[in-house]
Amino acid sequence: MTPVETPLRRLLGSVDMARAYTLAALTTAFGSFLIVHLTSRTTFATIVLLMSILGMAILVVRRAELSALRFAPSSLLIFLALALISVFWSTDRSGTLAGWAWMLGFALMAITIGHVRDTLQTVRAIGDTLRTLLALSLGVEILSGILIDMPILFLSVEGNIALGGPVQGVFGTRNMMGFVAVIALITFVIEWRTRSVAAPLAIPSIAVAAFLALLSASPTVLVLAAAVGTATGALTIVRHTPARRRGLVQWLLGGLVTAALAVAFFFRHQIIAWMDAGSDFSTRADLWNTILDFVAINPFQGWGWFGVWARGEYPFTYINYLLADRHETALNAYFDVLLQLGIAGLLLFLVLGGVALVRSWLVASVRRSVVYAWTPLVLVTLAVDSMFESFTIAGAGWLLLVLCALRAGQSRSWREDIDAAQTGTISTLPPQE
């Protein structure tokens, strides 16, 4: 039976609603710090809840367009299930349920965006969102550091722009500022290359993102820039290689990356000294060593999922007590997942990101449009940044990971072959010479 067409159904299924929802969801994710500190955490939780419900309503209305097999990556669903099941061995069941609800909410927003917007539309929406937030960040820093020459405490803005940084913008910390600026740079360049944004808008956007990335004075920005630059160069080489030689080139590049990682690990102390990040790394090393002591107690299932560390809960409080610090994360997404969901959770997390990266890389290698390079480059950024921060397991970072994994799974997976067999369609990935 065909559903009765009502004004509400038409609204939820409309293109205008899809675009508005995407912009609202992305603003909610990337503007989380600003929203919380201008209103309250309760207000922000209410916004996330309403966006999740609205997203589910949109998907229900559009269910005829969706495929159950390609609704979400299997690794994502299993990871979410494991996080929920961890409530049975968590030190605080209500805290675990709350942490899981936050993660599910952002995942639902990402899944909705992935099904109502294509890759280019997604890139454009992220570009518009980050352009606005970066312009706002620059304005706030100029106001604080130059016009009134005093910190804006409730936004954690120190007003150091006249001193050359570090700046935090409306993102709370310099590392988050740097991370968002790198994501913005990738997005703005892709917009420019696909001609979806005119040069008079694209070039100033790139300049502002690069300027704020530099002023963030975040040690991770240098690493992210090097990783993204290397990945961009490698992908460019692969895309311009004839199809018959592409496999060999992929393997050679993989070998070079492995060798480079080995060299970087061998000279890690010299690299840290060159980046002037010794104190930051020392703090992280002490934290990670302490976390490993607690991982050894519950190595397989972890201590239960919380996401961002819950205040007053074991083992997080005790870790901070031992270090005489106030960490809210493990400052490393992989260590955070290992601590909270054990080895099983870490393996699932690696599969979720790793499979998405391989799929999206292969798609970007053969598709003619440069827009397909956005997904693997963002995944590379998330993977590298996860070694220094835990942005990927919460908020905007988690939304980007789910969105990229969904996008990669839609373009290249075993589900595509099943759908093709059922519908009689052909593969969507023709070879490119």
N, C-alpha and C positions, 0 to 999 in steps of 0.2 A: 504494500500500500504506500502510495506516495505521500509524504508528509504534507500537511496543510501549510501553504505559504502564508505566513503572517508578517506584519511589519517588523516584528522583533527578529524573526528568522532571516528576513531579507537584510536587516541591519547587521546581524552577527555574521552573515555570510558574504557581506559586501567587501569590495576591494578597499574602500575607504576605511572600514573597520580594521581590516588586516594591517593597513599602513599605520593607523593611529595606535593600534594595540602594540605593534612592534616598537614604535618610538617611545610609548609609555613604559613598556617593559624594560627597554634598554636604559632609559633615563632612571628608572627605579634601581636597576642593578648598578650602573656606574655612578649614580648620584646618591648612593646609600648613605655615605658619611654625611653629606650635606643635609639630606632629609632628616636623619636621626638627630643631628645637632641643631637644626632649625625647629624641629618639632619634638619628637620623642621616639624611643624605640617601639613603643606601643603603636604609635601612628604608622611607623614604617612596617611593622608586622601586619597591621590592618591592610596597608596598601598591597603588600605581597600576597596576602590571603585573597583580596579582591581580584588581583591580577591573575592568580591561579584559577579562581572560579570562572572568571571571564574567559580565560584561555580554554578551559575544559568545555565551556558552553560553545565557543567558536568551533572547537574540534567536533563536538557532537553535531552541530549544524552542518558541518562540512564532511561528515563521516562517509558520504558516498564517494568523495574524492580520495579517501585514505585507503591504504592497504594495511591490513593487520600485520603482515609479515615485515613491513618496512616502517612501522609506527615508531620504533625506537631500537637502538642497538641492544643486542642480547646482553653484552657485557655491562651496559648501563643498568639494565633491569636487575641483573644478578647482584651488582654492587649495591643498588638501592635496597634490595631484599636482605642482603647480608647486614647492612647498616641497621635496618629495622629489627632483624633477628637478634642483633647484639644487645637489645634491651633486656634479654634474659640473663646476661652475665654482666651488665653494666653496674657501676657503683651508684648510679642515680638514674632510675628508669624514666622519671619525668624529664630529666635533662637530656637523655638520649632521644626520647620522643620529640622533644622540642628541637634538638639539633637535626634530627631526621626530617622534621616538618619544614625547616628552613631549606634544607637541601632539595626536598621534593618540590617545594614552591618554585625555586629558581629553575629546576629541571623542567617543570611543566611550562614555564614561560619560554624556555629555550625550545622545547618540543613544538609548542604552538607556533613560534616564529619560523622554525624549520619547515613547517607544513603549509604555512600561508604565504611565505615569501620565498622567492628563488634566491640564488647566490648573489646576483647583482643587486637585487632589491635589498637584501640583508646588508651588503656592504654599504650601500647608499644610506640606509637607516643608521648604521653604526657611525658612519662618517658624519651625518648631521648631528647625532647625539654628542659625539666627542668634540666636534667643532664648537658646539655651544658650551660644553663644560670646560673646555680648555680656554676659550675666550673669557668665560666667567672666572676661571682660575687666574688668568693673567690680570684681569681687572681687579680682583681681590688683592693680589700680591702688590699691584701698583698702589692701590688705596692704602694698604697697610704699610708698605715699605717706603713709599715716596710721599704720598699726599698727607697722610696723618702721622706717619713715622712712628707707629707703635703697633705691637702685636694685636691680632684679633683672636683673643684667647678661646672663645667658644667654638671657633673653627680650627684651632690649633695652628693658625697662620702666624709665623714668627716675624714676618716682615723683613726678610733678608734679601729681597730682590736687588736693592741698591748695592749690596755687598757681594753680589754674584752668587747668591744662594747659600744654603739650600732653600728651595721653595717647596711648599706642600700643596698649594692651590686649594681646591675644595675637596681633596681626596684624603686628607688627614695626615699622611706621612710622605716623606720624600721618595721612598721606595715605591709606594703606590702611584705617586705622581709620575715617576720614571716609567713604570710598567704601562700605565695608561697612555703615556706619550708615545711609547714604542708601538703599541697597538694602533694608535692613531696614525702614526707615520706609515705603517703598512697599509692601512685602510685608505689614507689620502692618496698615496702613490697609485694604488690600484684604481681608485676613482679616476685619477688623472689619465692613467694609461688606457682605461676603457672609454675615456671621453664622456663619462657620465656626469662629470663636473667640469665646467669651463676653467681654463687656466687662470683667469683673474681671481677665482675662488680657491682653486686647488693649490696654487703656489703659496699664497699667504697662509693657508691652512698648514701646509708642510713646514713652512718657516716657523710658525708659532709652536707647532708640536716639537720641532727640533730644538728651538730655543728653550722651551720648558723642560725638555729632556736633559739638556745641558745644565740648566740652572737647578734641576733637582739634586745635582751633585750625588746621585745615587750610584754606589759602586756597581750595582747590578746592571745599570744602563749600558756601561761599556761592554759587559759580557753579552747582554742581549743584542746590542748593536752588532757585535762581532758574529754572533750566532746567526742572526737574521741575514746579515750581509753574506756570510758564507753559504747559507741555504739558498739565498736568492741567486748567487752566482752559479751554484751547482744546478739549480732548477733551470736556469737559463741555458746552461750547456746541454742538459738533457733534452729540453724542448727543441733545440736547434740541431740535435743529432738525428740522422736518418733512422727510421724505425728499425731497420735490420741490425743496427749497431747499438740501439738504445739500451738493451739489456746488459751488454758488456760495460757500457759507460756507467750504468747504475751501480754495478758491482765494483768497478774501479773507484767511484766516488765513495761508496760505502767503506771500502778499505782505507781510503785517505782519511775519512772522518774518524774511523777507529784509531788509526795511527796518531791523528792530531789529538784525540782525547787522551791517548796514552802519554804523549809528550806533555800535554797540559797538566796531567796528574803528576808526572815526574818533576816538572818545574813549578808545581803549585805554589811553593813558598815564595819563589822569585816573582811570580805573577801577582800574588797577593800584595807583596811589598811594592811592586810597580803601580798597582791600583790604589795604594795607600789605604787598604782595607784591612789592615792587620787587626785593629781593635774589633771591627765588626765580625771578622772571621773567628777571632778568638772567642768572642761571646757565643757565636753559633756552635763552635766546636765543643765548648763546655756544656752547652745545652744538649747537643746531640749525644754526647757521651753519657750524660745523666739519663736521657730518654732510653738509651740502649739498656741501661741497668733495669729499667722498669719493663722494657720489652721482653727481657730474658725471663721475667716472672710469668707472663702470659704471651708466649711467642706466637701462638697459632691464631687465637681469637681476639687478642687485644683486650682493652679495658672498656670497650663500648664506645659507640659513635657519639661525639658531641659537636664536631666541626670546630668552630672557634672555642677555645677552652672555657669551660664553665667555671665561674668563680666559686671557690669554696668546695670544689669537688676533688676527690682523690682520683688519680695521682697528680693532677695538675698543680694543686696547691702545694703539695709536698715537693714537687720538682722546683717550683719557684722558691720555696723555703730553703731548700738545699743550696740554691744558687743565689739567694738573697736578691731576687729579681721579681719582675711582674710580667712575665711573658704571657701573651694571650694565644700564641700558637707555637709550634715547634720551629718556626722560621725555616721550614722545609716541608713541602706538601707530602713528600714520600715518607719522611719520619713521622709526620702527623698521622697518616693513614696506617703506618706500621704500628704506632703506639695505640691507636684507637680500634683498629680492625685486624691487627696482627698480620702474619705472613699471607694468609688467604686474601685479606682485603688489599694488601699491597700488590699482589699478583693481579687481582682483578682491575685495580686502578691502572697498572702498567699495560694490561691488555686493552682496556678502554682507550687510553691515549695512544698506545703504540699501533694498534690496528687502524685507528682513525688516521694516524699520520701516514702509514704505509698506503692506505687506500687513497687518501687525498693527494698524496705525492704522485701516485701512479696516474690518477685522473688528470692532475695538472700537467703531467708529462706528455699526454696525448691530446688534450683539448686545445683548440686553437686560441680561445679567448684567455687573456691574462687574468681574468677575474677568478679563475679556478686556482690560481696561485695563492689567493688570500687564505684559504683554509689551511694548507700545510705550513705556511709561514706563521700564522697565528698559533698553530699547534707547536711549532718549534719554539716560539716565544714562551708559551705556557710550560713546555717541558723544561726549558732552561731556567726560567724564573722559579719553577717549583723547587729547584735546588737551593734557593736562597730565601724564599718566602712561601707562605701557605695560601696565597691568593687563589690558587686553583681549586681549593676544596670548599670555597664559600663565595657568595656574592657574584660579582661580575666575572671573576675568573672561572668559577664553576659553570655559570651560564654559557660562557664562551666554549668551554670544553665540551659540554653536552651538545651545543649547537653545531660545533665542528664535527663531533662524532656522528651526529645525526646526518649532517650534510654529506659526510664521506660515505656513510652507509647507504644513503639514497642513490649515490652515483656509482658505487662499485661494491657489490657484495653478493653473497650466495642468494640473497632474497631476490635480486634482480633477475637471476636465471630462472628462479621459480615463477616469478611474476610473468616473465617472458613466455615460459612454457604454458602457463594457464591462459594468457591473453592472446598468444600467437604473435606478439610483437618481437622485434629484433633488438639486439643489444644497443644501448645508447652510447657506446664508446667505440666509434669507428676509428681505425688506425689513422694516424697523421704522419705524413711524410715531411 
